[in-house]
Amino acid sequence: MALKPGTAPSLPGTSATLPKATVQLQAPTQPLGTSFPSASRAATLAVEDVEEEDANVGVVKILAGVGFAAAILVLVFQLMLSKIWISAVDNSRLGDWSQLIE
């Protein structure tokens, strides 16, 4: 049984036609992000970015140093507390630092 274009298979004795839908497409648009700034404006923006980066380098270095010092300080306090725990009189493994990693 051959089907005609635009018809769907149906039960014997009945015929069904497929709906025809045509939609007019809109005209193509310009993709997003394809507009580029002019050459003079692009050069101005690049110079401003470099100046902002130079201004922030000092702040970033200071914050990195403060963070590093804080990390060292926390490590020292942890080791001091661990020494108290390891050197406790009631510790069965007195003076054994390997118990920290167990």
MMTF fields as JSON, N, C-alpha, C and O atoms, coordinates in Angstrom:
{
  "mmtfVersion": "1.0.0",
  "mmtfProducer": "UNKNOWN",
  "numBonds": 407,
  "numAtoms": 408,
  "numGroups": 102,
  "numChains": 1,
  "numModels": 1,
  "chainsPerModel": [1],
  "groupsPerChain": [102],
  "chainIdList": ["A"],
  "bondAtomList": [4, 2, 8, 6, 12, 10, 16, 14, 20, 18, 24, 22, 28, 26, 32, 30, 36, 34, 40, 38, 44, 42, 48, 46, 52, 50, 56, 54, 60, 58, 64, 62, 68, 66, 72, 70, 76, 74, 80, 78, 84, 82, 88, 86, 92, 90, 96, 94, 100, 98, 104, 102, 108, 106, 112, 110, 116, 114, 120, 118, 124, 122, 128, 126, 132, 130, 136, 134, 140, 138, 144, 142, 148, 146, 152, 150, 156, 154, 160, 158, 164, 162, 168, 166, 172, 170, 176, 174, 180, 178, 184, 182, 188, 186, 192, 190, 196, 194, 200, 198, 204, 202, 208, 206, 212, 210, 216, 214, 220, 218, 224, 222, 228, 226, 232, 230, 236, 234, 240, 238, 244, 242, 248, 246, 252, 250, 256, 254, 260, 258, 264, 262, 268, 266, 272, 270, 276, 274, 280, 278, 284, 282, 288, 286, 292, 290, 296, 294, 300, 298, 304, 302, 308, 306, 312, 310, 316, 314, 320, 318, 324, 322, 328, 326, 332, 330, 336, 334, 340, 338, 344, 342, 348, 346, 352, 350, 356, 354, 360, 358, 364, 362, 368, 366, 372, 370, 376, 374, 380, 378, 384, 382, 388, 386, 392, 390, 396, 394, 400, 398, 404, 402],
  "bondOrderList": [1, 1, 1, 1, 1, 1, 1, 1, 1, 1, 1, 1, 1, 1, 1, 1, 1, 1, 1, 1, 1, 1, 1, 1, 1, 1, 1, 1, 1, 1, 1, 1, 1, 1, 1, 1, 1, 1, 1, 1, 1, 1, 1, 1, 1, 1, 1, 1, 1, 1, 1, 1, 1, 1, 1, 1, 1, 1, 1, 1, 1, 1, 1, 1, 1, 1, 1, 1, 1, 1, 1, 1, 1, 1, 1, 1, 1, 1, 1, 1, 1, 1, 1, 1, 1, 1, 1, 1, 1, 1, 1, 1, 1, 1, 1, 1, 1, 1, 1, 1, 1],
  "groupList": [{"groupName": "MET", "atomNameList": ["N", "CA", "C", "O"], "elementList": ["N", "C", "C", "O"], "formalChargeList": [0, 0, 0, 0], "bondAtomList": [1, 0, 2, 1, 3, 2], "bondOrderList": [1, 1, 2], "singleLetterCode": "M", "chemCompType": "L-PEPTIDE LINKING"}, {"groupName": "ALA", "atomNameList": ["N", "CA", "C", "O"], "elementList": ["N", "C", "C", "O"], "formalChargeList": [0, 0, 0, 0], "bondAtomList": [1, 0, 2, 1, 3, 2], "bondOrderList": [1, 1, 2], "singleLetterCode": "A", "chemCompType": "L-PEPTIDE LINKING"}, {"groupName": "LEU", "atomNameList": ["N", "CA", "C", "O"], "elementList": ["N", "C", "C", "O"], "formalChargeList": [0, 0, 0, 0], "bondAtomList": [1, 0, 2, 1, 3, 2], "bondOrderList": [1, 1, 2], "singleLetterCode": "L", "chemCompType": "L-PEPTIDE LINKING"}, {"groupName": "LYS", "atomNameList": ["N", "CA", "C", "O"], "elementList": ["N", "C", "C", "O"], "formalChargeList": [0, 0, 0, 0], "bondAtomList": [1, 0, 2, 1, 3, 2], "bondOrderList": [1, 1, 2], "singleLetterCode": "K", "chemCompType": "L-PEPTIDE LINKING"}, {"groupName": "PRO", "atomNameList": ["N", "CA", "C", "O"], "elementList": ["N", "C", "C", "O"], "formalChargeList": [0, 0, 0, 0], "bondAtomList": [1, 0, 2, 1, 3, 2], "bondOrderList": [1, 1, 2], "singleLetterCode": "P", "chemCompType": "L-PEPTIDE LINKING"}, {"groupName": "GLY", "atomNameList": ["N", "CA", "C", "O"], "elementList": ["N", "C", "C", "O"], "formalChargeList": [0, 0, 0, 0], "bondAtomList": [1, 0, 2, 1, 3, 2], "bondOrderList": [1, 1, 2], "singleLetterCode": "G", "chemCompType": "PEPTIDE LINKING"}, {"groupName": "THR", "atomNameList": ["N", "CA", "C", "O"], "elementList": ["N", "C", "C", "O"], "formalChargeList": [0, 0, 0, 0], "bondAtomList": [1, 0, 2, 1, 3, 2], "bondOrderList": [1, 1, 2], "singleLetterCode": "T", "chemCompType": "L-PEPTIDE LINKING"}, {"groupName": "SER", "atomNameList": ["N", "CA", "C", "O"], "elementList": ["N", "C", "C", "O"], "formalChargeList": [0, 0, 0, 0], "bondAtomList": [1, 0, 2, 1, 3, 2], "bondOrderList": [1, 1, 2], "singleLetterCode": "S", "chemCompType": "L-PEPTIDE LINKING"}, {"groupName": "VAL", "atomNameList": ["N", "CA", "C", "O"], "elementList": ["N", "C", "C", "O"], "formalChargeList": [0, 0, 0, 0], "bondAtomList": [1, 0, 2, 1, 3, 2], "bondOrderList": [1, 1, 2], "singleLetterCode": "V", "chemCompType": "L-PEPTIDE LINKING"}, {"groupName": "GLN", "atomNameList": ["N", "CA", "C", "O"], "elementList": ["N", "C", "C", "O"], "formalChargeList": [0, 0, 0, 0], "bondAtomList": [1, 0, 2, 1, 3, 2], "bondOrderList": [1, 1, 2], "singleLetterCode": "Q", "chemCompType": "L-PEPTIDE LINKING"}, {"groupName": "PHE", "atomNameList": ["N", "CA", "C", "O"], "elementList": ["N", "C", "C", "O"], "formalChargeList": [0, 0, 0, 0], "bondAtomList": [1, 0, 2, 1, 3, 2], "bondOrderList": [1, 1, 2], "singleLetterCode": "F", "chemCompType": "L-PEPTIDE LINKING"}, {"groupName": "ARG", "atomNameList": ["N", "CA", "C", "O"], "elementList": ["N", "C", "C", "O"], "formalChargeList": [0, 0, 0, 0], "bondAtomList": [1, 0, 2, 1, 3, 2], "bondOrderList": [1, 1, 2], "singleLetterCode": "R", "chemCompType": "L-PEPTIDE LINKING"}, {"groupName": "GLU", "atomNameList": ["N", "CA", "C", "O"], "elementList": ["N", "C", "C", "O"], "formalChargeList": [0, 0, 0, 0], "bondAtomList": [1, 0, 2, 1, 3, 2], "bondOrderList": [1, 1, 2], "singleLetterCode": "E", "chemCompType": "L-PEPTIDE LINKING"}, {"groupName": "ASP", "atomNameList": ["N", "CA", "C", "O"], "elementList": ["N", "C", "C", "O"], "formalChargeList": [0, 0, 0, 0], "bondAtomList": [1, 0, 2, 1, 3, 2], "bondOrderList": [1, 1, 2], "singleLetterCode": "D", "chemCompType": "L-PEPTIDE LINKING"}, {"groupName": "ASN", "atomNameList": ["N", "CA", "C", "O"], "elementList": ["N", "C", "C", "O"], "formalChargeList": [0, 0, 0, 0], "bondAtomList": [1, 0, 2, 1, 3, 2], "bondOrderList": [1, 1, 2], "singleLetterCode": "N", "chemCompType": "L-PEPTIDE LINKING"}, {"groupName": "ILE", "atomNameList": ["N", "CA", "C", "O"], "elementList": ["N", "C", "C", "O"], "formalChargeList": [0, 0, 0, 0], "bondAtomList": [1, 0, 2, 1, 3, 2], "bondOrderList": [1, 1, 2], "singleLetterCode": "I", "chemCompType": "L-PEPTIDE LINKING"}, {"groupName": "TRP", "atomNameList": ["N", "CA", "C", "O"], "elementList": ["N", "C", "C", "O"], "formalChargeList": [0, 0, 0, 0], "bondAtomList": [1, 0, 2, 1, 3, 2], "bondOrderList": [1, 1, 2], "singleLetterCode": "W", "chemCompType": "L-PEPTIDE LINKING"}],
  "groupTypeList": [0, 1, 2, 3, 4, 5, 6, 1, 4, 7, 2, 4, 5, 6, 7, 1, 6, 2, 4, 3, 1, 6, 8, 9, 2, 9, 1, 4, 6, 9, 4, 2, 5, 6, 7, 10, 4, 7, 1, 7, 11, 1, 1, 6, 2, 1, 8, 12, 13, 8, 12, 12, 12, 13, 1, 14, 8, 5, 8, 8, 3, 15, 2, 1, 5, 8, 5, 10, 1, 1, 1, 15, 2, 8, 2, 8, 10, 9, 2, 0, 2, 7, 3, 15, 16, 15, 7, 1, 8, 13, 14, 7, 11, 2, 5, 13, 16, 7, 9, 2, 15, 12],
  "groupIdList": [1, 2, 3, 4, 5, 6, 7, 8, 9, 10, 11, 12, 13, 14, 15, 16, 17, 18, 19, 20, 21, 22, 23, 24, 25, 26, 27, 28, 29, 30, 31, 32, 33, 34, 35, 36, 37, 38, 39, 40, 41, 42, 43, 44, 45, 46, 47, 48, 49, 50, 51, 52, 53, 54, 55, 56, 57, 58, 59, 60, 61, 62, 63, 64, 65, 66, 67, 68, 69, 70, 71, 72, 73, 74, 75, 76, 77, 78, 79, 80, 81, 82, 83, 84, 85, 86, 87, 88, 89, 90, 91, 92, 93, 94, 95, 96, 97, 98, 99, 100, 101, 102],
  "secStructList": [7, 7, 7, 7, 6, 6, 3, 3, 7, 7, 7, 6, 6, 7, 7, 3, 3, 7, 7, 7, 7, 7, 7, 7, 7, 7, 7, 7, 7, 7, 7, 6, 6, 7, 7, 7, 7, 7, 2, 2, 2, 2, 2, 2, 2, 2, 2, 2, 2, 2, 2, 2, 2, 2, 2, 2, 2, 2, 2, 2, 2, 2, 2, 2, 2, 2, 2, 2, 2, 2, 2, 2, 2, 2, 2, 2, 2, 2, 2, 2, 2, 2, 2, 2, 2, 2, 6, 7, 6, 6, 7, 6, 6, 6, 6, 7, 4, 4, 4, 4, 4, 7],
  "xCoordList": [0.856, 0.0, 0.902, 1.673, 0.818, 1.643, 0.88, -0.321, 1.614, 0.994, 1.238, 2.298, 0.248, 0.39, 1.106, 0.959, 1.858, 2.471, 1.386, 0.384, 1.6, 0.647, -0.404, -1.333, -0.284, -1.245, -0.517, 0.683, -1.246, -0.675, -1.315, -2.438, -0.603, -1.228, -2.441, -2.428, -3.448, -4.666, -5.258, -4.741, -6.34, -7.029, -7.639, -7.932, -7.832, -8.42, -9.804, -10.624, -10.031, -11.314, -11.393, -12.377, -10.39, -10.389, -9.139, -8.142, -9.194, -8.002, -7.83, -8.799, -6.595, -6.287, -5.243, -4.292, -5.416, -4.42, -3.651, -4.201, -2.395, -1.553, -1.812, -2.03, -1.79, -1.97, -0.753, 0.373, -0.993, 0.095, 0.327, -0.58, 1.542, 1.873, 3.05, 4.13, 2.841, 3.929, 4.012, 3.011, 5.199, 5.417, 6.444, 7.484, 6.141, 7.078, 8.218, 7.979, 9.449, 10.615, 10.969, 10.772, 11.5, 11.933, 13.249, 13.975, 13.526, 14.787, 15.951, 15.819, 17.086, 18.232, 18.718, 18.669, 19.184, 19.704, 21.202, 21.763, 21.84, 23.278, 23.532, 22.883, 24.454, 24.747, 25.275, 25.894, 25.011, 25.482, 26.995, 27.618, 27.568, 29.005, 29.845, 31.062, 29.241, 30.055, 30.351, 31.065, 29.818, 30.135, 31.415, 31.506, 32.386, 33.676, 33.804, 33.319, 34.464, 34.658, 35.63, 36.413, 35.559, 36.462, 37.898, 38.121, 38.857, 40.273, 40.697, 41.457, 40.226, 40.636, 40.045, 40.701, 38.824, 38.191, 38.841, 39.023, 39.19, 39.83, 41.182, 41.522, 41.949, 43.247, 43.073, 43.865, 42.061, 41.806, 41.438, 41.903, 40.615, 40.217, 41.398, 41.497, 42.29, 43.442, 44.369, 44.916, 44.55, 45.411, 44.81, 45.54, 43.508, 42.854, 42.99, 43.17, 42.911, 43.05, 44.438, 44.574, 45.468, 46.84, 47.037, 47.689, 46.476, 46.615, 45.931, 46.459, 44.756, 44.053, 44.826, 44.88, 45.424, 46.202, 47.423, 47.753, 48.099, 49.269, 48.895, 49.656, 47.741, 47.312, 46.973, 47.172, 46.475, 46.054, 47.182, 47.019, 48.311, 49.41, 49.925, 50.189, 50.071, 50.566, 49.626, 50.067, 48.333, 47.341, 47.342, 47.258, 47.435, 47.433, 48.661, 48.56, 49.817, 51.037, 50.93, 51.354, 50.372, 50.215, 49.268, 49.556, 48.133, 47.177, 47.758, 47.482, 48.552, 49.191, 50.166, 50.222, 50.933, 51.866, 51.151, 51.585, 50.061, 49.284, 48.695, 48.703, 48.186, 47.627, 48.679, 48.427, 49.857, 50.941, 51.38, 51.601, 51.508, 51.892, 50.847, 51.196, 49.563, 48.498, 48.553, 48.326, 48.845, 48.935, 50.099, 49.968, 51.235, 52.394, 52.062, 52.431, 51.372, 50.994, 50.063, 50.233, 49.1, 48.185, 48.959, 48.704, 49.894, 50.696, 51.521, 51.611, 52.113, 52.92, 52.046, 52.443, 50.866, 49.968, 49.524, 49.422, 49.262, 48.869, 49.996, 49.756, 51.218, 52.348, 52.611, 52.988, 52.413, 52.587, 51.553, 51.879, 50.309, 49.276, 49.517, 49.257, 50.012, 50.308, 51.419, 51.381, 52.401, 53.511, 53.002, 53.469, 52.039, 51.469, 50.759, 50.879, 50.029, 49.278, 50.224, 50.003, 51.278, 52.217, 53.066, 53.441, 53.374, 54.225, 53.437, 53.997, 52.156, 51.336, 51.804, 52.202, 51.749, 52.241, 51.403, 51.949, 50.104, 49.245, 49.187, 48.403, 50.012, 50.052, 50.861, 52.002, 50.27, 50.974, 52.146, 53.078, 52.123, 53.21, 53.901, 53.95, 54.415, 55.032, 56.157, 57.074, 56.094, 57.128, 57.102, 58.002, 56.108, 56.023, 55.182, 53.956, 55.856, 55.164, 54.384, 53.525, 54.664, 53.951, 52.493, 51.702, 52.122, 50.716, 49.833, 48.607, 50.446, 49.668, 49.035, 47.972, 49.676, 49.165, 48.321, 47.89, 48.074, 47.254, 45.799, 44.956],
  "yCoordList": [-1.169, 0.0, 1.232, 1.43, 2.031, 3.218, 4.412, 4.569, 5.249, 6.447, 7.63, 7.763, 8.476, 9.717, 10.728, 10.666, 11.639, 12.679, 13.481, 13.863, 13.728, 14.513, 13.661, 14.198, 12.326, 11.461, 10.616, 10.368, 10.178, 9.355, 7.982, 7.841, 6.96, 5.645, 5.666, 6.34, 4.956, 4.931, 3.542, 2.641, 3.385, 2.105, 1.848, 2.791, 0.586, 0.277, 0.919, 0.865, 1.496, 2.114, 3.577, 4.238, 4.105, 5.53, 6.171, 5.492, 7.433, 8.136, 9.398, 10.085, 9.682, 10.874, 11.684, 11.128, 12.962, 13.812, 14.545, 14.901, 14.764, 15.492, 16.988, 17.496, 17.697, 19.15, 19.784, 19.313, 20.831, 21.546, 22.847, 23.666, 23.024, 24.229, 24.918, 24.341, 26.116, 26.905, 28.191, 28.875, 28.503, 29.704, 30.552, 30.058, 31.817, 32.732, 33.016, 33.461, 32.765, 33.01, 34.489, 35.183, 34.954, 36.345, 36.502, 35.537, 37.724, 38.01, 37.737, 37.969, 37.253, 36.976, 38.245, 39.342, 38.063, 39.197, 39.024, 37.97, 40.076, 40.043, 39.269, 39.556, 38.297, 37.544, 38.465, 39.496, 38.06, 38.85, 38.813, 37.805, 39.873, 39.929, 40.144, 39.972, 40.512, 40.715, 42.178, 42.507, 43.059, 44.475, 44.798, 44.553, 45.337, 45.637, 47.145, 47.914, 47.581, 49.015, 49.562, 48.822, 50.843, 51.465, 51.362, 51.099, 51.566, 51.404, 52.383, 52.008, 53.619, 54.599, 54.252, 54.433, 53.76, 53.398, 52.145, 52.062, 51.182, 49.961, 50.276, 49.695, 51.18, 51.547, 52.224, 51.989, 53.051, 53.733, 52.728, 52.837, 51.761, 50.759, 49.92, 49.594, 49.559, 48.749, 49.496, 48.89, 50.77, 51.565, 51.653, 51.573, 51.815, 51.893, 50.581, 50.603, 49.437, 48.151, 47.982, 47.466, 48.402, 48.275, 49.124, 48.689, 50.331, 51.198, 50.605, 50.696, 49.993, 49.376, 48.18, 47.976, 47.387, 46.238, 46.687, 46.072, 47.743, 48.237, 48.729, 48.536, 49.358, 49.879, 48.746, 48.893, 47.637, 46.536, 45.591, 44.789, 45.653, 44.727, 44.91, 43.922, 46.124, 46.379, 45.837, 45.25, 46.034, 45.544, 44.023, 43.417, 43.412, 41.949, 41.376, 40.371, 42.005, 41.516, 41.64, 40.745, 42.732, 42.929, 41.879, 41.276, 41.658, 40.66, 39.251, 38.44, 38.949, 37.638, 37.446, 36.367, 38.48, 38.398, 38.219, 37.433, 38.939, 38.81, 37.409, 36.81, 36.885, 35.532, 34.476, 33.529, 34.642, 33.7, 33.744, 32.701, 34.951, 35.091, 34.465, 33.835, 34.634, 34.042, 32.523, 31.857, 31.969, 30.519, 29.965, 28.925, 30.654, 30.221, 30.29, 29.395, 31.338, 31.504, 30.38, 29.841, 30.027, 28.925, 27.616, 26.825, 27.372, 26.154, 26.08, 25.023, 27.191, 27.215, 26.902, 26.114, 27.507, 27.236, 25.771, 25.174, 25.192, 23.785, 22.876, 21.914, 23.174, 22.351, 22.509, 21.545, 23.722, 23.928, 23.134, 22.534, 23.132, 22.362, 20.864, 20.099, 20.448, 19.027, 18.571, 17.455, 19.425, 19.073, 18.855, 17.954, 19.68, 19.506, 18.164, 17.463, 17.798, 16.551, 15.34, 14.333, 15.452, 14.343, 14.168, 13.047, 15.264, 15.201, 14.984, 15.077, 14.699, 14.485, 13.24, 12.248, 13.309, 12.217, 10.96, 9.857, 11.091, 9.915, 9.367, 8.46, 9.91, 9.431, 8.139, 8.1, 7.078, 5.788, 5.824, 5.03, 6.699, 6.818, 8.164, 8.959, 8.42, 9.688, 10.055, 9.261, 11.254, 11.762, 11.234, 11.55, 10.45, 9.869, 10.792, 10.821, 11.548, 12.499, 11.814, 12.443, 10.552, 9.865, 9.622, 9.302, 9.763, 9.582, 10.722, 10.622, 11.801, 12.898, 12.508, 13.019, 11.615, 11.272, 10.009, 9.562, 9.424, 8.214, 8.563, 7.67],
  "zCoordList": [0.0, 0.0, 0.0, 0.939, -1.001, -1.124, -0.573, -0.795, 0.151, 0.731, -0.175, -0.786, -0.25, -1.002, -0.116, 1.105, -0.67, 0.149, 0.856, 0.251, 2.139, 2.917, 3.588, 4.192, 3.498, 4.175, 5.193, 5.071, 6.195, 7.244, 7.181, 6.699, 7.67, 7.693, 8.617, 9.647, 8.265, 9.073, 9.04, 8.379, 9.756, 9.77, 8.401, 7.666, 8.054, 6.747, 6.609, 7.526, 5.502, 5.224, 5.601, 5.271, 6.282, 6.646, 6.064, 5.817, 5.854, 5.385, 6.222, 6.547, 6.558, 7.359, 6.611, 6.063, 6.591, 5.957, 7.034, 8.077, 6.778, 7.722, 7.601, 6.502, 8.733, 8.642, 7.98, 8.139, 7.256, 6.599, 7.354, 7.502, 7.823, 8.568, 7.904, 7.777, 7.494, 6.947, 7.745, 7.96, 8.171, 8.956, 8.224, 7.79, 8.095, 7.451, 8.419, 9.541, 8.0, 8.844, 8.823, 7.825, 9.962, 10.031, 9.281, 9.041, 8.927, 8.235, 9.18, 10.382, 8.677, 9.539, 10.238, 9.682, 11.465, 12.247, 12.428, 12.127, 12.923, 13.163, 14.455, 15.461, 14.47, 15.693, 16.791, 16.524, 18.036, 19.177, 19.266, 18.931, 19.703, 19.939, 18.703, 18.759, 17.591, 16.392, 16.14, 15.193, 16.965, 16.773, 17.534, 18.737, 16.845, 17.441, 17.627, 16.797, 18.729, 18.92, 17.876, 17.28, 17.677, 16.712, 17.219, 18.4, 16.344, 16.688, 17.784, 18.676, 17.733, 18.745, 20.104, 21.13, 20.12, 21.385, 21.966, 23.18, 21.142, 21.611, 22.253, 23.283, 21.663, 22.223, 23.579, 24.491, 23.723, 24.996, 26.074, 27.209, 25.734, 26.714, 27.156, 28.339, 26.261, 26.609, 27.566, 28.487, 27.369, 28.249, 29.644, 30.632, 29.744, 31.043, 31.799, 33.017, 31.121, 31.775, 32.364, 33.473, 31.653, 32.135, 33.386, 34.335, 33.391, 34.56, 35.774, 36.882, 35.59, 36.711, 37.244, 38.457, 36.369, 36.805, 37.599, 38.614, 37.16, 37.872, 39.265, 40.213, 39.398, 40.693, 41.653, 42.859, 41.162, 42.024, 42.394, 43.314, 41.718, 41.994, 43.411, 44.096, 43.86, 45.215, 46.275, 47.263, 46.071, 47.031, 47.057, 48.126, 45.895, 45.819, 46.519, 47.222, 46.333, 46.988, 48.503, 49.234, 48.967, 50.421, 50.99, 52.024, 50.317, 50.798, 50.748, 51.632, 49.732, 49.653, 50.807, 51.397, 51.135, 52.257, 53.582, 54.425, 53.772, 55.02, 55.121, 56.197, 54.014, 54.019, 54.317, 55.062, 53.733, 53.989, 55.449, 56.065, 56.006, 57.414, 58.331, 59.329, 57.999, 58.807, 58.738, 59.747, 57.588, 57.444, 58.258, 58.905, 58.229, 59.027, 60.508, 61.268, 60.924, 62.332, 62.781, 63.875, 61.968, 62.309, 62.41, 63.318, 61.504, 61.552, 62.837, 63.461, 63.225, 64.453, 65.665, 66.523, 65.745, 66.878, 66.897, 67.969, 65.738, 65.69, 66.16, 66.89, 65.747, 66.186, 67.683, 68.348, 68.22, 69.663, 70.458, 71.482, 69.985, 70.665, 70.524, 71.453, 69.37, 69.168, 70.094, 70.613, 70.301, 71.202, 72.614, 73.31, 73.047, 74.391, 74.472, 75.477, 73.441, 73.43, 73.361, 74.034, 72.54, 72.395, 73.648, 73.989, 74.335, 75.535, 76.809, 77.901, 76.696, 77.893, 78.634, 78.023, 79.95, 80.786, 80.584, 80.608, 80.389, 80.25, 78.815, 78.536, 77.903, 76.529, 76.476, 76.936, 75.912, 75.864, 74.877, 75.014, 73.914, 72.928, 73.102, 72.163, 74.249, 74.621, 73.66, 73.445, 73.08, 72.208, 70.772, 69.995, 70.406, 69.065, 68.175, 68.283, 67.294, 66.434, 65.308, 64.69, 65.034, 63.965, 64.308, 63.421, 65.558, 65.924, 65.414, 65.457, 64.934, 64.35, 63.018, 62.664, 62.283, 60.957, 60.964, 59.902, 62.118, 62.209, 62.347, 62.437]
}
